[in-house]
Amino acid sequence: MKAKQFIPAFTYTIIIFLILFIPTFAGEEITLDKILVSNDYLPAPFLYFNSNRDDNYFFLVEKRSQQFFVMRIVDSSCQVITHFTCSTGKVSGDKNEVGDLKTPEGVYFIRSEKETGTLAPVYGAGAYVLDYPNGFDQIYKKNGYGIWIHGTNEPDRIKNSNDTKGCIVLVNEDFKELKKYVKLNITPVLIVNELMFRKKQYVIDDKNSVLSFLQKWENSWETMSLDDFIDCYSNKFYSNNMNKKAFKSYKKRVFKQYEKIDVQLSDIQIFSDQSHFVITFYQLYQADFYNDFGIKQLYIINEENKLRIIKEVWTEL
């Protein structure tokens, strides 16, 4: 699928977005004029959405500028729907441990919503709970908990910026705006220190590589080719209390039980997390006498010049 240009329309919000975030990378300064004329760049965390629905939203938080963007994917192009001023952690840098007062950086998902009646007044109009520590964070032994997007009973905190213990805080009116864009376990929240752009061709190359890997993983699962399937997993894989060796033994037993397995993936989203990738999708699994449906996230690293899964997260629906 060919990725289209990043600048879909010269709307006021997209122009503001680009004026705020003109990055420098690979020794080259990328000016606003160059982006508008060439259309050769895409936001670095974005790789691919395969759904054509009009509700493909994700949130993007840039800590440097204290800006919170609501983004939509249309035909593999990014559009800014709206943006707000936010406040993040008091200490700069990526979160590593409990109490460090830092906001984590990476690809996260909203796992649950907390209503005002269950919260202390400090959380204002409510809260969305992020999945920190995510799959990569757990593998790399980062700790901590309770990273939320929430409102506040002290709106002046937003003016101060960098005024939280690690959460992302919005004034209540802005927080309430998020509700229409949120799908639990699906809506991604991309948190970066500084938003960067990449040349579109590099994004396309990464997208094709990840999609090819995903196809191999799906095919080897359906054909029950154990060695090919396990080759898709990192030597550092750990999930559901199983390392790679235990996981292989488990899958070997499962494959012996069934004559046929059918796996259907839909609404695939791919994001880059520095040198890693996160894939999320709806998964329908059907076998001889068992089936299930839910949301899966695959956390992918490059190991021995191959893409491999280091962790997977399953949420049954």
N, C-alpha and C positions, 0 to 999 in steps of 0.2 A: 504494500500500500504506500503510495507516494505521499510524503508529508508536504503540505502546502505552506505558503508563506506565513511568517509569524504575525505580521501586521495585517489584520484582516480588514480594518476600516480605520480611518483617521478620526476616531472619536476623541472627545475631550479627555476621557479617562485614560485611554491608551497613550495619548501624547504626554499626559502628566506622568504616567508610569515610566515611559522611556526617558523623559527629562530627569526624573529622580534617579534612575539607575543606568548610567552609562559606564560600563565596566572597562577594565584594562586587563588583558591577558595575552599570553604568548608574545609579550613585547609590543603589542599593537594596541593603540588607543582606538576604541570604536566609538565614533561620534554619532549623534542622533541622525544627522543627515545621511551618514553612510548606511545606517540601519534602514531608514525609510526608503532609500534609493535601491539598495541591493536586496533587501529581504532575505539575507543569507543567514540570519541568526535566530536561534530559539533559546528560551530560558534553559539553563543547564540542567535543572532537575527533571525536565520533561522529556519523555521518550515517545510514549504511544498510548492512545486510547482506541479501542476498536469498536466502541458502541456509537451508533448514530443518533442516540437519544439526545434530547435537548437539555438534559439535567446532569450532564457530566461535569460536575463542579469539583474544584479542589481549592484548598486554602494555602496561601503562601505567606510566610512571615519572614520579613527581613529585619534582623536584629539591629543592624547598623543604623538604619533610618527609623526604626520603631514603627514600621508600617505593616499592616495586615491586609492582604489582598484576597478578594474572592474572584477566582478565575473559572472560566468555562472553556471546555474543549469543543470546538466545532470543526469537523473535517480535519482533525489533527493540527489545528491552529489554536493558539491561546488567545482568549479575549479577557480583558479586565472588566468584570461586572461592576465592582465597587471597591473602595479601599478605605481603611480606617487607621487612625493613629492608635497604637497599642503601647503597652509597657511590658518589658521582659526582665530577666534576672539582673540583680544588682551587680553581679560580677560578670565580666565579659568572658567569652570562650565557651567551648562545648562542655556540657555537663558530664562529670565522671563519677561523682559519689554523692551520697546523701549529705545535705547541709552545705553544699558548696555555693549555693545561691546563683547557680548558672542555669540558663535555659538550654535544653538539649538541641542539637542540630542533627537533622536527618529527615527520614520519611516516617511519619507516624499516622495512626488511624484513630478515629474517635470511637471508643469502645462503649461509652454509656453517657447518659445525661443525668444530671442531678438538678432536681427542681428546688425552687427557693425555700419551700417548706421544710426541706431536710438539711438546710445549710445554715451556717452562721451568717450574720449580716454582712461580714466582710466580703462575701462572694456575690453580693449584689443580686442581679436578676437571674442567676443560675450558673451552671458550669457544665462543660463537656470534658470528659476524662480521656486523656490520651494514653496510648499503650506504651509509654516509657516505663521501664526499659524495653525496647523492641527487640526483634531477633538479633540484630547486629550488636546492640548494647549488651545483651545477655552473653553472647559469645565472647565479647571483649571485656567481660567482667565489670561493666559499668553498673553502678547501683543507684539507689534512690527510688523515690516513688512520688505519687501525687502531683504529677505535672498536668495541669488543667488549663483550659481556656475558660475564663470566667469574667463576670461583671464585677462591680465594685460599689461599695457604699461611700467611697471617697473619690469622686471623679477627678479631683485635682491630682491624684496619683499619676494619671495619664500625662499631664503636663510635665511632671517631673521626669518621666521616662526612666527606664532601667531601675524600677522601684519594686520589684517582686522577688520572691524567694526562688523563682525559677518558672513560675506559671506565666501564661500570656494573658494580660488583663486588658479589657476593653471597657469603655463607659457603657452603662446599661443599655442605652438606646442602640448602640452599635452591636452589642452582644445579642440583643433580641432579633436583629436583622439576620443573624446567621441561621436561625432555625429552619428557614425555608430551603436552605442549601444542604442541610446535614442528612446523611444516611449513615446510621450506625454501622461500624465495621467496614464501611466502603469509602466514605469521604476521606481522602488523604489530606494530611497537614504537612506541608513541606517547610521546614524551618532551616534557614540559612543565615550565616553571619552577613554575607554580602551577596546579593543576587548577581550571578554571572550569566553571560550568554555564550553559546557555542555555535560554531558554523553548522548550518543545517545538514551538510553532508556527513559530518561526524555523528550527528544525532541519528541520521538515517542508517549509517553503518552499525552503530550500537543497537539500534532497534532491530535490524535484520538479524544480527548475531543472536540477540536474546530470543527473538521469535523462533529462530532455527533451533536453538537449544530447547525451548519449550515444546516444540513439535517432536523432537527426539524423545524428551521425557514422557510426553503423552503417548506416543506410539509404542515405546518400550513397555509402558505400563499395560496398555491394551493387549499387546501381543504376549505379555507375561515373559518377556526376555529378561530374566533376572540380572544377568551380568551387565547388559546395556542399561537397565534401569538403575542399578546401584552405581554404575559409573557416572551417573548424573549427580551424585552426592559427594560432598567434600569429606576428606578424611577427618575433618574436625566437626562433622555433622553431629548435632545433638538435639533431639526433639522428643517430647513425650517420654522422657526418662530413658531414651534409647540412644546409644552411640551408633556409629555406622555398622559395626559388626552385629549388634543386637537387632538393628533395623533390617539388615539383610536376612537374618534368620527368621524374623517375623514375616517378611514379605515372601520368603520361600515357602513357609507354611500356608500363607494365604493363597499363593498361586496354585498350590497343589489342590486346594479345595474347589477351585472353579474351572469350568470349561471355557467360559467366556467372560470378559470384562469390557465394559464400554464406559469411556470417560468423555464427557462433553464439557468444554470450557466456553464461557461467554463473558462479555463485558471485561475484556482483558485490559488492564492498566499496567504500564511499565514506567518506573521512575529510576533515575540514577541517584545514588547516594555516594558521592565522591567516586571512588573506583569500583563501587559495588552497585548492585541493582536490586530493586524490589518489584516483584510481580504480584498483582492481586487479580482475582477473577472469581466468578461464580462457577462452582463445580458440581456437575451431576454425575454421580457414580452409580453404575448398574452392573450387578453380577447375577449369577444363577439364582440365588435366593436371598440377596441383600441389595439394598440401594440406599443412598443418602444424597442430600443436597445441602450446599452451604457455601461459605466464602473461604477461600484459601489464599494465604500470602506465602510466597517463596522468597527467601533471602539468598541472593546469589553472589558468590565471590569468584574471582579469577584464580584458579589453582592449577599450577603446572600447565599454564597456557590453555586451560579449559574452563568454561563456565561450569560451576558446580553449586549445588544447594547446600547451604550451611545450616539452615533452619527453616522449618515450615510451621505455619500456624493455621489451624482449622477451626472454623466457627460454624457449627451446624445450624441450619435454619428450619 
